[in-house]
Amino acid sequence: MARKTNLMLIGAVLSVVLVSCSSNANTVVSICDPPEHLDCAGADLSGANLTRTNLTGESLMNANLTNANLTGANLTGANLTNANMTGALLMSADLTRANLYGANLEDANLSGAKLDDANLTNADLTYAFLVNSDLLRTNLTRTNLYGANLGGADLIFANLSGAILTGANLVHASLMSVDLTNANLYAANMGGMNLDGANLTGAILVQANLTNADLTGAKLTYADLYAANLTGANLGGADLTDAYLYFANLTGANMRGANLTGAYLNEANLTYADLTDLNLNGVNLTGANLKGANLTGATRKMRP
């Protein structure tokens, strides 16, 4: 009885819960002092309750964590390469520097999770919930974020080149200096978000909602903004060289200092937009609505 009591006290003080990692284990089974290094590669932990478990630096490569509860778990530096985490609960979990290459996180809940410097290259986060999560400098290259909810997420300096963000919610997310080269943001909701200095070269932003977004100094070279909503957006100093803005809504947008060399603004709505001192030579404005636009000092030689 005394030994059992001591073990319980140790667990309370250290909060160390170890998992049995045989190939078919799926339950939390023991408390150990000192904890041994775990190798849970390939383990079946589907549905396991791992709330606040300390798995710092552990190997969970190819593990099955489907519907597992990892709320508040510490997975700092853990190896989760190709792990199946479909439907997993990871609210407020710490995944700093974790390797999630190719991991399946479809429908996972990562609200408030810390993913700074984590590697999520080629991971699947379709319909994942990432509200208010930290993704500072996170590698999301070619990550599938289709329909994901990233509202209020911190993605400063994150690498999202080639990522799929079709239909994703990015309202009030911070993407300052983020790399979105060739990313697919079709119909993404990006209203009010901070994209100051972001690289959106070649990005697909067709029908995206960028209402009141801050795109100051953003690079949008060759970006496809067909029918995008940029009402009230700040495009001051942005590079829109050869950008495709057919039918885009730029009502009240600030475009001072923007580079529109070779841009296509056919049928665009530029009502009350600020185009002060812009060089519009060679810009295609066929059918564009310039009612109330500020064209003070702007040159307006159109393409033939």
matplotlib code that plots the C-alpha trace (Angstrom):
import matplotlib.pyplot as plt

x = [0.0, 2.8, 4.6, 1.4, 0.9, 4.4, 4.0, 0.8, 2.6, 5.4, 2.9, 1.2, 4.5, 6.1, 3.0, 4.8, 2.6, 4.2, 2.5, 2.9, 4.2, 3.8, 2.5, -1.1, -1.2, -3.8, -4.0, -2.1, -0.7, 2.0, 3.9, 7.6, 10.5, 12.8, 10.9, 12.4, 12.9, 9.9, 9.9, 6.3, 7.0, 4.1, 2.2, -1.6, -2.8, -6.1, -8.6, -6.0, -6.4, -3.0, -4.2, -1.2, 1.2, 4.8, 6.1, 9.0, 11.4, 9.7, 9.3, 5.8, 6.6, 3.8, 1.9, -1.9, -3.3, -6.7, -9.2, -6.6, -6.9, -3.7, -5.1, -2.3, 0.2, 3.9, 5.2, 8.1, 10.6, 8.6, 8.9, 5.4, 6.4, 3.5, 1.5, -2.2, -3.8, -7.2, -9.8, -7.2, -7.7, -4.6, -6.0, -3.3, -0.7, 2.9, 4.3, 7.2, 9.9, 7.9, 8.4, 5.0, 6.1, 3.4, 1.2, -2.6, -4.3, -7.6, -10.4, -7.9, -8.5, -5.4, -7.0, -4.5, -1.7, 1.9, 3.5, 6.4, 9.3, 7.4, 7.7, 4.4, 5.6, 3.2, 0.9, -2.9, -4.8, -8.1, -10.8, -8.4, -9.3, -6.3, -8.0, -5.5, -2.7, 0.9, 2.7, 5.7, 8.3, 6.4, 7.2, 3.9, 5.3, 2.7, 0.5, -3.1, -5.2, -8.4, -11.3, -9.1, -10.0, -7.0, -8.9, -6.6, -3.6, -0.1, 1.7, 4.5, 7.5, 5.7, 6.5, 3.3, 4.7, 2.6, 0.1, -3.5, -5.7, -8.9, -11.8, -9.7, -10.7, -7.9, -9.9, -7.7, -4.7, -1.3, 0.8, 3.4, 6.4, 4.9, 5.8, 2.7, 4.5, 2.2, -0.2, -3.8, -6.1, -9.2, -12.2, -10.2, -11.6, -8.8, -10.8, -8.9, -5.7, -2.2, -0.2, 2.4, 5.5, 4.1, 5.3, 2.2, 4.1, 2.0, -0.6, -4.2, -6.5, -9.5, -12.7, -10.7, -12.1, -9.4, -11.7, -9.7, -6.6, -3.2, -1.0, 1.5, 4.6, 3.3, 4.7, 1.8, 3.7, 1.8, -0.9, -4.4, -6.9, -9.8, -13.0, -11.2, -12.8, -10.2, -12.6, -10.8, -7.6, -4.2, -2.0, 0.4, 3.8, 2.6, 4.2, 1.3, 3.5, 1.6, -1.1, -4.5, -7.2, -10.1, -13.4, -11.6, -13.4, -11.0, -13.5, -11.8, -8.5, -5.2, -2.9, -0.4, 3.1, 2.0, 3.7, 1.1, 3.4, 1.7, -1.3, -4.7, -7.5, -10.2, -13.7, -12.2, -14.1, -11.8, -14.6, -13.0, -9.7, -6.5, -4.4, -2.4, 0.8, 0.6, 2.1, -0.7, 1.1, 0.5, -2.0, -5.1, -8.1, -10.6, -14.1, -12.8, -14.9, -12.9, -15.8, -14.6, -11.1, -8.2, -6.0, -4.0, -0.6, -1.3, -0.4, -3.2, -1.9, -3.8, -2.8, -4.1]
y = [0.0, 2.4, 1.7, 2.4, 5.7, 6.8, 6.0, 8.1, 11.0, 10.8, 10.9, 14.0, 15.8, 14.9, 14.6, 11.9, 9.4, 6.8, 4.8, 1.2, 1.2, -2.3, -2.6, -3.0, -1.0, 1.8, 2.5, 4.6, 2.0, 3.2, 5.8, 5.5, 7.2, 7.9, 7.8, 5.7, 6.9, 5.8, 4.5, 4.4, 4.1, 2.3, 2.0, 1.8, 4.5, 5.2, 6.6, 6.8, 9.4, 11.1, 14.4, 16.5, 13.5, 14.4, 13.0, 15.4, 14.2, 10.8, 8.8, 8.3, 7.8, 6.0, 5.8, 5.5, 8.3, 8.5, 10.2, 10.2, 12.9, 14.8, 18.0, 19.9, 17.2, 18.1, 16.9, 19.3, 17.9, 14.7, 12.7, 12.3, 11.6, 10.0, 9.6, 9.2, 11.8, 12.0, 13.6, 13.9, 16.4, 18.6, 21.7, 23.7, 21.0, 22.0, 20.8, 23.2, 21.8, 18.6, 16.7, 16.1, 15.5, 13.7, 13.4, 13.0, 15.6, 15.7, 17.1, 17.4, 20.1, 22.1, 25.3, 27.2, 24.7, 25.7, 24.7, 27.2, 25.9, 22.6, 20.7, 20.0, 19.5, 17.5, 17.0, 16.8, 19.3, 19.2, 20.8, 21.0, 23.5, 25.8, 28.9, 31.0, 28.5, 29.6, 28.7, 31.1, 30.0, 26.7, 24.8, 24.2, 23.6, 21.7, 21.2, 20.5, 23.0, 22.7, 24.2, 24.6, 27.2, 29.4, 32.3, 34.4, 32.1, 33.5, 32.5, 35.1, 34.0, 30.6, 28.8, 28.0, 27.7, 25.4, 24.9, 24.3, 26.7, 26.5, 27.6, 28.1, 30.6, 33.1, 35.9, 38.0, 35.6, 37.2, 36.3, 39.1, 38.1, 34.7, 32.7, 31.9, 31.4, 29.4, 28.6, 27.9, 30.3, 29.9, 31.4, 31.7, 34.0, 36.4, 39.5, 41.9, 39.8, 41.1, 40.1, 42.9, 41.9, 38.5, 36.7, 35.7, 35.3, 33.1, 32.5, 31.6, 34.0, 33.6, 34.8, 35.2, 37.6, 40.1, 42.8, 45.3, 43.1, 44.7, 43.9, 46.6, 45.8, 42.4, 40.6, 39.6, 39.1, 36.9, 36.3, 35.4, 37.6, 37.0, 38.4, 38.7, 41.1, 43.7, 46.3, 48.7, 46.6, 48.3, 47.6, 50.4, 49.6, 46.1, 44.5, 43.6, 43.1, 41.0, 40.3, 39.1, 41.3, 40.7, 41.6, 42.3, 44.6, 47.2, 49.7, 52.2, 50.3, 52.1, 51.4, 54.3, 53.3, 49.9, 48.5, 47.7, 47.0, 44.7, 44.2, 43.2, 45.2, 44.5, 45.1, 45.8, 47.9, 50.8, 53.0, 55.5, 53.7, 55.7, 55.6, 58.7, 59.1, 55.6, 54.8, 53.2, 53.1, 49.6, 48.6, 47.1, 48.9, 48.0, 48.2, 49.2, 51.4, 54.4, 56.4, 58.6, 57.1, 59.4, 59.7, 62.7, 62.6, 59.3, 58.5, 56.9, 55.7, 52.5, 49.4, 49.4]
z = [0.0, 0.9, -2.4, -4.3, -2.4, -3.2, -6.9, -6.9, -5.3, -7.8, -10.6, -9.1, -8.6, -11.9, -14.0, -16.0, -17.7, -19.8, -22.5, -23.3, -26.8, -28.0, -31.6, -30.4, -27.2, -26.8, -23.1, -20.6, -18.2, -15.9, -14.0, -13.7, -12.0, -13.7, -17.1, -19.8, -23.4, -25.4, -28.9, -30.0, -33.7, -35.4, -32.1, -32.2, -29.8, -31.4, -29.0, -26.2, -23.5, -23.4, -21.9, -20.6, -21.3, -21.6, -24.9, -25.3, -28.1, -28.3, -31.5, -32.7, -36.4, -38.3, -35.0, -35.1, -33.0, -34.6, -32.3, -29.5, -26.8, -26.6, -25.0, -23.3, -24.2, -24.4, -27.8, -28.1, -30.6, -31.0, -34.3, -35.7, -39.3, -41.2, -38.0, -38.4, -36.2, -37.9, -35.5, -32.7, -29.9, -29.6, -27.9, -26.3, -27.0, -27.4, -30.7, -30.9, -33.3, -33.7, -37.0, -38.5, -42.1, -44.0, -40.9, -41.3, -39.1, -41.0, -38.8, -35.9, -33.3, -32.7, -31.3, -29.1, -30.0, -30.2, -33.5, -33.7, -35.9, -36.5, -39.8, -41.4, -44.9, -47.0, -44.0, -44.4, -42.3, -44.2, -42.2, -39.2, -36.4, -35.8, -34.2, -32.3, -32.8, -32.9, -36.2, -36.0, -38.6, -39.2, -42.3, -44.1, -47.6, -49.8, -46.7, -47.4, -45.4, -47.4, -45.5, -42.4, -39.7, -39.0, -37.5, -35.4, -35.9, -35.8, -39.0, -39.0, -41.1, -41.8, -45.1, -47.0, -50.4, -52.6, -49.7, -50.4, -48.6, -50.7, -48.6, -45.5, -42.9, -42.2, -40.6, -38.3, -38.8, -38.9, -42.0, -41.9, -44.1, -44.8, -47.9, -49.9, -53.2, -55.6, -52.8, -53.6, -51.7, -53.9, -52.1, -48.9, -46.2, -45.4, -44.3, -42.1, -42.0, -41.8, -44.9, -44.6, -46.7, -47.6, -50.7, -52.8, -56.1, -58.4, -55.7, -56.6, -54.9, -57.2, -55.4, -52.1, -49.5, -48.7, -47.4, -45.3, -45.5, -45.0, -48.0, -47.5, -49.5, -50.4, -53.4, -55.7, -59.0, -61.4, -58.7, -59.8, -58.1, -60.4, -58.8, -55.5, -52.9, -51.9, -50.6, -48.3, -48.6, -48.1, -51.1, -50.5, -52.0, -53.1, -56.2, -58.6, -61.7, -64.2, -61.6, -62.9, -61.3, -63.7, -62.0, -58.7, -56.2, -55.1, -53.8, -51.5, -51.7, -51.0, -53.9, -53.3, -54.3, -55.8, -58.9, -61.5, -64.4, -66.8, -64.5, -65.8, -64.2, -66.8, -65.4, -62.0, -59.5, -58.5, -57.1, -54.7, -54.8, -54.1, -57.2, -56.4, -58.4, -59.9, -63.2, -65.1, -68.4, -70.0, -67.3, -68.8, -67.4, -70.0, -68.6, -65.2, -62.9, -61.8, -60.4, -57.5, -57.7, -56.7, -59.8, -58.7, -60.4, -62.0, -65.6, -67.5, -70.8, -71.4, -73.3, -76.9]

ax = plt.figure().add_subplot(projection="3d")
ax.plot(x, y, z, "-o")
ax.set_aspect("equal")
plt.show()
